[in-house]
Amino acid sequence: MNELKKNKPLSFEALLQELQGKSANENDPQQVTLEALFPASFLTKHSSFDSFQAFLAKGNFTARTLDEVRDIAGELLDRHVKRETDFENWQDMLDQANKEHSIA
């Protein structure tokens, strides 16, 4: 959760979604899903995985949103990216995914 969200009171709807395990960002049309940002075509091109969830699971990580991925300890995620993909670190992978997503 970013700092702005911590200081801003949640609406009843957002609180209900949080309690149900859903992020309020999931309903935001401007928020890109992990599946959209890292489609199977991207993952098979840059790794041996066909889904981002499989990539995360191999590293014993769990995340449903990009914010949750950002909460994963940086060095651990960087090592996993370097070991399992053709990228040097998470930021390189994210930058390329954003570039390819904006072209699509």
KOLVEX-789935 format. One record per residue (C-alpha): residue number from 1; residue in one letter; y, x, z. Coordinates in nm, 3 decimals. Example, Ala and Ser with C-alpha at 12.3 -4.5 7.8 and 13.67 -1.06 7.14 Angstrom:
BEGIN
{n->1&res->A&c2->-0.450&c1->1.230&c3->0.780}
{n->2&res->S&c2->-0.106&c1->1.367&c3->0.714}
END
This chain:
BEGIN
{n->1&res->M&c2->0.000&c1->0.000&c3->0.000}
{n->2&res->N&c2->0.336&c1->0.146&c3->-0.088}
{n->3&res->E&c2->0.623&c1->0.178&c3->0.158}
{n->4&res->L&c2->0.815&c1->-0.117&c3->0.015}
{n->5&res->K&c2->0.522&c1->-0.350&c3->0.069}
{n->6&res->K&c2->0.482&c1->-0.234&c3->0.430}
{n->7&res->N&c2->0.840&c1->-0.327&c3->0.516}
{n->8&res->K&c2->0.853&c1->-0.650&c3->0.317}
{n->9&res->P&c2->0.700&c1->-0.959&c3->0.481}
{n->10&res->L&c2->0.404&c1->-1.102&c3->0.295}
{n->11&res->S&c2->0.414&c1->-1.456&c3->0.166}
{n->12&res->F&c2->0.138&c1->-1.688&c3->0.285}
{n->13&res->E&c2->-0.024&c1->-1.663&c3->-0.059}
{n->14&res->A&c2->-0.016&c1->-1.280&c3->-0.055}
{n->15&res->L&c2->-0.151&c1->-1.271&c3->0.300}
{n->16&res->L&c2->-0.432&c1->-1.507&c3->0.205}
{n->17&res->Q&c2->-0.520&c1->-1.289&c3->-0.095}
{n->18&res->E&c2->-0.519&c1->-0.976&c3->0.126}
{n->19&res->L&c2->-0.749&c1->-1.147&c3->0.376}
{n->20&res->Q&c2->-0.982&c1->-1.248&c3->0.093}
{n->21&res->G&c2->-0.990&c1->-0.889&c3->-0.028}
{n->22&res->K&c2->-0.769&c1->-0.943&c3->-0.330}
{n->23&res->S&c2->-0.456&c1->-0.749&c3->-0.408}
{n->24&res->A&c2->-0.141&c1->-0.945&c3->-0.480}
{n->25&res->N&c2->-0.098&c1->-0.713&c3->-0.781}
{n->26&res->E&c2->-0.409&c1->-0.860&c3->-0.943}
{n->27&res->N&c2->-0.207&c1->-1.169&c3->-1.030}
{n->28&res->D&c2->0.089&c1->-0.969&c3->-1.165}
{n->29&res->P&c2->0.081&c1->-0.972&c3->-1.546}
{n->30&res->Q&c2->0.270&c1->-0.640&c3->-1.548}
{n->31&res->Q&c2->-0.003&c1->-0.474&c3->-1.339}
{n->32&res->V&c2->-0.263&c1->-0.300&c3->-1.558}
{n->33&res->T&c2->-0.622&c1->-0.336&c3->-1.439}
{n->34&res->L&c2->-0.847&c1->-0.033&c3->-1.400}
{n->35&res->E&c2->-1.071&c1->-0.175&c3->-1.672}
{n->36&res->A&c2->-0.777&c1->-0.203&c3->-1.913}
{n->37&res->L&c2->-0.643&c1->0.144&c3->-1.832}
{n->38&res->F&c2->-0.986&c1->0.310&c3->-1.843}
{n->39&res->P&c2->-1.189&c1->0.113&c3->-2.100}
{n->40&res->A&c2->-1.544&c1->0.217&c3->-2.190}
{n->41&res->S&c2->-1.414&c1->0.384&c3->-2.508}
{n->42&res->F&c2->-1.186&c1->0.611&c3->-2.303}
{n->43&res->L&c2->-1.457&c1->0.699&c3->-2.052}
{n->44&res->T&c2->-1.729&c1->0.771&c3->-2.307}
{n->45&res->K&c2->-1.483&c1->0.990&c3->-2.500}
{n->46&res->H&c2->-1.390&c1->1.197&c3->-2.192}
{n->47&res->S&c2->-1.698&c1->1.172&c3->-1.967}
{n->48&res->S&c2->-2.059&c1->1.060&c3->-1.949}
{n->49&res->F&c2->-1.964&c1->0.724&c3->-1.795}
{n->50&res->D&c2->-1.916&c1->0.387&c3->-1.960}
{n->51&res->S&c2->-1.715&c1->0.227&c3->-1.679}
{n->52&res->F&c2->-1.452&c1->0.341&c3->-1.434}
{n->53&res->Q&c2->-1.650&c1->0.188&c3->-1.149}
{n->54&res->A&c2->-1.952&c1->0.402&c3->-1.242}
{n->55&res->F&c2->-1.726&c1->0.707&c3->-1.250}
{n->56&res->L&c2->-1.594&c1->0.625&c3->-0.902}
{n->57&res->A&c2->-1.940&c1->0.546&c3->-0.767}
{n->58&res->K&c2->-2.072&c1->0.887&c3->-0.875}
{n->59&res->G&c2->-1.806&c1->1.044&c3->-0.651}
{n->60&res->N&c2->-1.882&c1->0.800&c3->-0.366}
{n->61&res->F&c2->-1.539&c1->0.640&c3->-0.408}
{n->62&res->T&c2->-1.460&c1->0.270&c3->-0.411}
{n->63&res->A&c2->-1.144&c1->0.116&c3->-0.550}
{n->64&res->R&c2->-1.054&c1->-0.206&c3->-0.724}
{n->65&res->T&c2->-0.694&c1->-0.128&c3->-0.810}
{n->66&res->L&c2->-0.490&c1->0.170&c3->-0.922}
{n->67&res->D&c2->-0.314&c1->0.168&c3->-0.584}
{n->68&res->E&c2->-0.652&c1->0.202&c3->-0.412}
{n->69&res->V&c2->-0.743&c1->0.493&c3->-0.642}
{n->70&res->R&c2->-0.413&c1->0.660&c3->-0.548}
{n->71&res->D&c2->-0.513&c1->0.629&c3->-0.180}
{n->72&res->I&c2->-0.821&c1->0.847&c3->-0.236}
{n->73&res->A&c2->-0.769&c1->1.200&c3->-0.106}
{n->74&res->G&c2->-0.615&c1->1.400&c3->-0.390}
{n->75&res->E&c2->-0.826&c1->1.715&c3->-0.375}
{n->76&res->L&c2->-1.153&c1->1.521&c3->-0.361}
{n->77&res->L&c2->-1.058&c1->1.308&c3->-0.659}
{n->78&res->D&c2->-0.928&c1->1.611&c3->-0.851}
{n->79&res->R&c2->-1.260&c1->1.794&c3->-0.800}
{n->80&res->H&c2->-1.455&c1->1.486&c3->-0.910}
{n->81&res->V&c2->-1.240&c1->1.449&c3->-1.223}
{n->82&res->K&c2->-1.278&c1->1.818&c3->-1.309}
{n->83&res->R&c2->-1.655&c1->1.806&c3->-1.256}
{n->84&res->E&c2->-1.725&c1->1.478&c3->-1.437}
{n->85&res->T&c2->-1.465&c1->1.463&c3->-1.717}
{n->86&res->D&c2->-1.293&c1->1.692&c3->-1.965}
{n->87&res->F&c2->-0.970&c1->1.676&c3->-1.758}
{n->88&res->E&c2->-0.852&c1->1.936&c3->-1.508}
{n->89&res->N&c2->-0.737&c1->1.682&c3->-1.248}
{n->90&res->W&c2->-0.665&c1->1.316&c3->-1.174}
{n->91&res->Q&c2->-0.304&c1->1.331&c3->-1.293}
{n->92&res->D&c2->-0.410&c1->1.467&c3->-1.633}
{n->93&res->M&c2->-0.668&c1->1.188&c3->-1.665}
{n->94&res->L&c2->-0.419&c1->0.921&c3->-1.560}
{n->95&res->D&c2->-0.151&c1->1.054&c3->-1.796}
{n->96&res->Q&c2->-0.389&c1->1.048&c3->-2.093}
{n->97&res->A&c2->-0.512&c1->0.698&c3->-2.003}
{n->98&res->N&c2->-0.154&c1->0.574&c3->-1.985}
{n->99&res->K&c2->-0.073&c1->0.737&c3->-2.318}
{n->100&res->E&c2->-0.375&c1->0.582&c3->-2.490}
{n->101&res->H&c2->-0.314&c1->0.245&c3->-2.324}
{n->102&res->S&c2->0.048&c1->0.235&c3->-2.442}
{n->103&res->I&c2->-0.064&c1->0.306&c3->-2.800}
{n->104&res->A&c2->-0.322&c1->0.026&c3->-2.798}
END
